[in-house]
């Protein structure tokens, strides 16, 4: 009996060693993205634009004195787009506003793998500059739209999560499409 048990264990161990073990690949969170749809910004702002219906417009709580600064809160994605507006005048000239926007982007160079900047012209004839940052940075997309004489609107996308940016990639790409639409819909008030 003892020999039978020993022989059964030996055969079992040897047959177990012959199987090839293949680990499962890491899993990723499933992110179901809605279709893109847009609303027109309501309120007394020196600009109008179309923003995603999946975002909620809120006043900027960082600086309550700035009535023309808003956030578009994507609650389902734990993301916010911060929009800041400045009139171009003696206090805020175009050069200082654009330099400030480029410097805010450049602050992320220590952690960014790369920064890609592109210039575009909106349907209204305004100039837009887009900065896409890659790597583990707190903001993956920054932009500004300006007529370079009277108005300057800057935006930045932030996520309130510790999730790695490669896991957020589908959401980042989804919001980038929304922000491209937002930029192309900007109209400054006279």
Protein Blocks (a to p, Z undefined) as FASTA:
>chain_A
ZZmmmmmmmmmmmmmmmpccddddddddddddddddddddedjdfbdcdddfkbccdddf
klmmlmmbccdddfknopacddddddddfklcfklmmmmmmmmmmmmmmmpgbdcddddd
dfkopacdddddedjdfbfbdcdddehlmpccddddddddfbdfklmmmmmmmmmmmmmm
mmmmpccdZZ
